[in-house]
Amino acid sequence: MHHHRPGATARRSAPAAGDERGAVTAEAAMALPVLVLFTLAMAWLVSLGVTQVRALDAAREVARAAARSDSAGEAAALGRRVAPAGSRVSVEVGEDLVVARVSAPVRGPGGLFGALGSHTVEAEAVAAAEPGS
């Protein structure tokens, strides 16, 4: 027969360490996809920035070359060497100004974002045509 003593309370044992370990594993499993997405987002932003800078550098090179009387074809070829792979380079030579435009696809490191669809950055540079060009 089981006797209940007055004033006695039922005791619960503390959770075993194995129970807590399972909770930590579940929390880590929930956090891991968030960390992966955050890392991919940061890599995308860095790739976007690097591509934009390279496109702008290429546009400046093209504008300078065309302004100093290089042919539009030579200036565009110089820009293609500086610009990211797959870029489109155009040059407009006016009487006083040269306008260079570069359109470059964002690919990410090792083509990481190729499967996500394409995003293109554009850059434009203007230079004053040198006298006599």
Backbone as JSON, one array per atom type, in Angstrom:
{
  "sequence": "MHHHRPGATARRSAPAAGDERGAVTAEAAMALPVLVLFTLAMAWLVSLGVTQVRALDAAREVARAAARSDSAGEAAALGRRVAPAGSRVSVEVGEDLVVARVSAPVRGPGGLFGALGSHTVEAEAVAAAEPGS",
  "N": [[0.82, -1.16, 0.0], [0.44, 2.23, -0.71], [1.5, 5.05, 0.89], [0.66, 8.36, 1.55], [2.35, 11.08, 2.67], [1.41, 13.75, 4.74], [1.99, 17.11, 3.74], [4.14, 16.51, 2.21], [5.75, 16.92, -0.88], [5.57, 16.25, -4.35], [8.4, 15.27, -6.15], [10.22, 16.38, -8.97], [12.48, 15.18, -11.3], [15.47, 16.73, -12.51], [15.94, 17.73, -15.95], [17.62, 15.46, -18.04], [20.97, 15.6, -19.35], [21.04, 14.78, -22.0], [18.52, 15.44, -23.0], [18.6, 18.23, -23.23], [20.6, 18.47, -25.09], [19.38, 17.61, -27.43], [17.61, 19.72, -27.87], [19.35, 21.81, -28.4], [20.48, 20.9, -30.76], [18.23, 21.0, -32.43], [17.76, 23.77, -32.45], [20.1, 24.65, -33.72], [19.74, 23.45, -36.2], [17.64, 24.95, -37.14], [18.78, 27.48, -37.31], [20.87, 27.24, -39.14], [20.04, 27.29, -41.98], [19.33, 30.01, -42.14], [21.77, 31.28, -41.66], [23.18, 30.4, -43.91], [21.69, 31.6, -45.99], [22.12, 34.29, -45.32], [24.9, 34.47, -45.71], [25.04, 33.97, -48.49], [23.62, 36.2, -49.4], [25.35, 38.29, -48.63], [27.59, 37.62, -50.19], [26.47, 38.05, -52.71], [26.02, 40.85, -52.62], [28.66, 41.78, -52.42], [29.69, 40.83, -54.86], [28.09, 42.26, -56.62], [28.91, 44.9, -56.06], [31.68, 44.76, -56.75], [31.51, 44.16, -59.49], [30.2, 46.46, -60.41], [32.15, 48.45, -59.88], [34.24, 47.55, -61.55], [33.0, 47.81, -64.06], [32.6, 50.58, -64.14], [35.28, 51.47, -64.07], [36.11, 50.45, -66.56], [34.46, 51.94, -68.3], [35.46, 54.51, -67.83], [38.09, 54.2, -68.78], [37.58, 53.74, -71.51], [36.33, 56.16, -72.26], [38.42, 58.0, -71.77], [40.38, 57.04, -73.57], [39.08, 57.34, -76.06], [38.72, 60.09, -76.02], [41.29, 61.08, -76.26], [41.84, 60.78, -78.87], [42.04, 58.14, -79.82], [40.73, 55.57, -81.94], [37.2, 54.78, -82.02], [36.78, 52.05, -82.04], [39.26, 51.03, -81.09], [39.26, 52.14, -78.54], [36.98, 50.93, -77.41], [37.82, 48.27, -77.46], [39.88, 48.38, -75.59], [38.35, 48.91, -73.32], [36.9, 46.51, -73.13], [38.87, 44.77, -72.32], [39.3, 45.61, -69.73], [36.8, 45.49, -68.51], [34.36, 43.32, -66.86], [33.97, 39.86, -67.87], [31.87, 39.22, -70.67], [30.74, 41.7, -70.93], [29.09, 44.56, -72.4], [30.21, 47.12, -74.44], [30.03, 50.49, -75.34], [30.6, 53.41, -77.38], [30.21, 56.84, -77.81], [31.1, 59.41, -79.81], [31.22, 62.79, -79.76], [31.24, 66.28, -80.83], [32.39, 67.8, -78.75], [32.35, 66.16, -76.52], [32.92, 62.85, -75.21], [31.2, 59.9, -74.73], [31.06, 57.03, -72.86], [29.73, 53.83, -72.39], [29.15, 51.03, -70.33], [27.9, 47.84, -69.93], [27.46, 45.27, -67.71], [27.23, 41.83, -66.81], [26.3, 40.41, -63.62], [27.97, 37.95, -62.06], [29.08, 36.7, -59.86], [31.38, 35.08, -57.5], [33.16, 32.55, -59.05], [31.04, 32.04, -60.78], [28.84, 31.79, -59.18], [26.24, 32.88, -58.92], [24.96, 32.36, -61.28], [22.81, 30.62, -61.69], [20.73, 31.95, -60.55], [19.51, 33.67, -62.25], [19.88, 36.56, -64.36], [21.49, 39.6, -63.58], [22.22, 42.89, -64.38], [24.7, 45.38, -64.32], [25.21, 48.85, -64.93], [27.36, 51.32, -66.27], [28.55, 54.62, -66.81], [30.66, 56.94, -68.4], [31.97, 60.17, -68.97], [33.95, 62.21, -71.01], [35.85, 65.1, -71.88], [36.46, 65.89, -75.21], [39.7, 65.95, -76.56], [41.38, 68.84, -77.87], [41.72, 69.03, -81.38], [41.3, 66.37, -81.87]],
  "CA": [[0.0, 0.0, 0.0], [1.2, 3.45, -0.88], [1.05, 6.07, 1.84], [0.99, 9.74, 1.23], [2.6, 11.82, 3.89], [0.93, 15.13, 4.68], [3.04, 18.12, 3.61], [5.19, 16.06, 1.29], [5.51, 17.34, -2.26], [6.15, 15.36, -5.36], [9.64, 15.82, -6.73], [10.52, 16.06, -10.37], [13.93, 15.16, -11.52], [15.96, 17.7, -13.5], [16.1, 17.09, -17.26], [18.94, 14.87, -18.31], [21.77, 16.36, -20.31], [20.68, 14.35, -23.35], [17.33, 16.18, -23.41], [19.03, 19.57, -23.64], [21.41, 18.32, -26.3], [18.44, 17.54, -28.54], [17.08, 21.07, -28.1], [20.42, 22.6, -29.04], [20.57, 20.42, -32.15], [17.07, 21.53, -33.15], [18.0, 25.2, -32.65], [21.15, 24.78, -34.74], [19.14, 23.07, -37.48], [16.8, 26.07, -37.58], [19.63, 28.64, -37.57], [21.79, 26.99, -40.24], [19.58, 27.86, -43.25], [19.38, 31.48, -42.05], [23.17, 31.66, -41.84], [23.54, 30.16, -45.32], [21.07, 32.67, -46.78], [22.83, 35.54, -45.02], [26.2, 34.41, -46.39], [24.81, 34.15, -49.93], [23.24, 37.61, -49.63], [26.57, 39.1, -48.53], [28.4, 37.34, -51.38], [25.79, 38.73, -53.82], [26.29, 42.28, -52.52], [30.07, 42.01, -52.75], [29.82, 40.63, -56.31], [27.43, 43.41, -57.26], [29.8, 46.05, -55.9], [32.91, 44.57, -57.53], [31.16, 44.27, -60.9], [29.92, 47.87, -60.68], [33.43, 49.17, -59.91], [34.98, 47.17, -62.76], [32.31, 48.4, -65.2], [32.9, 52.01, -64.13], [36.68, 51.6, -64.5], [36.16, 50.21, -68.0], [33.85, 53.09, -68.97], [36.43, 55.63, -67.75], [39.2, 53.92, -69.71], [37.08, 53.93, -72.88], [36.12, 57.59, -72.48], [39.75, 58.65, -71.87], [41.05, 56.63, -74.82], [38.41, 57.97, -77.2], [38.93, 61.54, -75.92], [42.65, 61.42, -76.7], [41.84, 60.54, -80.31], [42.05, 56.74, -80.26], [39.48, 55.3, -82.65], [36.16, 54.23, -81.16], [37.02, 50.6, -81.96], [40.4, 50.78, -80.2], [38.83, 52.5, -77.19], [36.06, 49.88, -76.95], [38.63, 47.07, -77.22], [40.54, 48.61, -74.31], [37.32, 48.75, -72.3], [36.56, 45.08, -73.0], [39.94, 44.12, -71.56], [39.17, 46.02, -68.32], [35.46, 45.16, -68.02], [34.11, 41.9, -66.58], [33.65, 39.03, -69.03], [30.49, 39.29, -71.12], [30.26, 43.09, -70.9], [28.86, 45.29, -73.65], [30.87, 48.43, -74.38], [29.68, 51.37, -76.45], [31.25, 54.72, -77.36], [29.64, 57.89, -78.65], [32.04, 60.52, -79.92], [30.6, 64.01, -80.23], [32.2, 67.34, -81.12], [33.09, 68.24, -77.53], [32.33, 65.15, -75.46], [32.93, 61.42, -75.51], [30.41, 59.18, -73.74], [31.29, 55.59, -72.89], [28.78, 53.06, -71.56], [29.49, 49.62, -70.16], [26.85, 47.03, -69.3], [28.14, 44.04, -67.32], [26.43, 40.89, -66.01], [26.82, 40.04, -62.3], [28.07, 36.48, -62.04], [29.5, 36.2, -58.55], [32.63, 34.32, -57.52], [33.05, 31.22, -59.65], [29.74, 31.89, -61.43], [27.95, 31.35, -58.11], [24.87, 33.33, -59.05], [24.48, 32.12, -62.63], [21.53, 29.92, -61.65], [19.7, 32.82, -59.99], [19.05, 34.63, -63.24], [20.91, 37.56, -64.6], [21.34, 40.99, -63.17], [23.23, 43.65, -65.11], [25.01, 46.72, -63.84], [25.57, 49.75, -66.02], [28.21, 52.44, -65.9], [28.74, 55.6, -67.88], [31.71, 57.92, -68.15], [32.0, 61.25, -69.98], [35.22, 62.94, -71.04], [35.94, 66.16, -72.88], [37.34, 65.53, -76.34], [40.89, 66.81, -76.62], [41.42, 69.65, -79.09], [42.44, 68.43, -82.5], [41.05, 64.93, -82.0]],
  "C": [[0.88, 1.24, 0.0], [0.66, 4.53, 0.04], [1.52, 7.43, 1.39], [1.17, 10.49, 2.53], [2.08, 13.24, 3.75], [2.11, 16.08, 4.6], [4.15, 17.71, 2.67], [4.8, 16.49, -0.13], [6.17, 16.36, -3.2], [7.38, 16.03, -5.97], [9.76, 15.41, -8.18], [12.02, 16.08, -10.53], [14.28, 16.19, -12.59], [16.13, 17.0, -14.83], [17.53, 16.58, -17.43], [19.66, 15.69, -19.35], [21.42, 15.99, -21.74], [19.46, 15.08, -23.88], [17.7, 17.56, -23.93], [19.83, 19.5, -24.93], [20.51, 18.26, -27.54], [17.86, 18.9, -28.87], [18.11, 21.94, -28.8], [20.57, 22.19, -30.49], [19.43, 20.98, -32.98], [17.24, 23.03, -33.43], [19.05, 25.44, -33.73], [20.6, 24.44, -36.12], [18.25, 24.2, -38.02], [17.67, 27.28, -37.98], [20.51, 28.45, -38.81], [21.29, 27.53, -41.59], [19.61, 29.4, -43.27], [20.81, 31.96, -42.27], [23.63, 31.47, -43.29], [22.96, 31.26, -46.21], [21.76, 34.01, -46.56], [24.17, 35.58, -45.73], [26.04, 34.6, -47.89], [24.42, 35.59, -50.25], [24.47, 38.51, -49.57], [27.47, 38.87, -49.75], [27.8, 38.02, -52.6], [26.1, 40.21, -53.8], [27.73, 42.6, -52.88], [30.27, 41.86, -54.26], [29.22, 41.79, -57.08], [28.34, 44.63, -57.21], [31.06, 45.94, -56.75], [32.62, 44.72, -59.02], [30.89, 45.73, -61.28], [31.22, 48.68, -60.79], [34.21, 48.84, -61.18], [34.34, 47.76, -64.01], [32.6, 49.9, -65.28], [34.34, 52.28, -64.55], [36.8, 51.43, -66.01], [35.58, 51.39, -68.77], [34.79, 54.29, -68.95], [37.59, 55.43, -68.72], [38.78, 54.18, -71.15], [36.92, 55.42, -73.17], [37.46, 58.32, -72.62], [40.42, 58.32, -73.2], [40.41, 57.31, -76.02], [38.62, 59.48, -77.19], [40.32, 61.94, -76.4], [42.91, 60.99, -78.13], [42.14, 59.1, -80.73], [40.75, 56.51, -81.01], [38.48, 54.69, -81.68], [36.35, 52.72, -80.99], [38.16, 50.26, -81.03], [40.01, 51.07, -78.75], [37.91, 51.43, -76.61], [36.83, 48.6, -76.66], [39.38, 47.19, -75.89], [39.55, 48.4, -73.16], [36.95, 47.3, -72.08], [37.62, 44.32, -72.22], [39.8, 44.42, -70.06], [37.85, 45.53, -67.71], [35.34, 43.67, -67.69], [33.73, 41.14, -67.86], [32.16, 39.15, -69.38], [29.91, 40.69, -71.15], [30.02, 43.62, -72.31], [29.44, 46.69, -73.46], [30.43, 49.25, -75.59], [30.33, 52.74, -76.25], [30.5, 55.65, -78.29], [30.61, 59.07, -78.64], [31.31, 61.7, -80.53], [31.67, 65.05, -80.53], [33.04, 67.69, -79.9], [33.23, 67.16, -76.47], [32.39, 63.73, -76.03], [32.15, 60.74, -74.37], [30.64, 57.68, -73.93], [30.3, 54.92, -71.94], [29.22, 51.6, -71.52], [28.34, 48.96, -69.4], [27.46, 45.67, -69.0], [27.22, 43.13, -66.5], [27.11, 40.59, -64.67], [26.8, 38.53, -62.21], [28.43, 35.93, -60.68], [30.78, 35.39, -58.65], [32.39, 32.91, -58.06], [31.71, 30.97, -60.33], [28.65, 31.48, -60.45], [26.5, 31.71, -58.33], [24.3, 33.14, -60.45], [23.1, 31.47, -62.66], [20.39, 30.81, -61.15], [19.11, 33.78, -61.02], [20.08, 35.74, -63.37], [20.5, 38.92, -64.05], [22.49, 41.73, -63.84], [23.44, 44.99, -64.45], [25.44, 47.56, -65.03], [26.39, 50.89, -65.47], [28.4, 53.35, -67.1], [29.82, 56.58, -67.46], [31.72, 58.91, -69.31], [33.35, 61.94, -69.88], [35.14, 64.0, -72.12], [36.9, 65.73, -73.98], [38.52, 66.5, -76.36], [40.88, 67.6, -77.91], [42.25, 68.95, -80.17], [42.19, 66.94, -82.67], [39.93, 64.66, -82.98]]
}
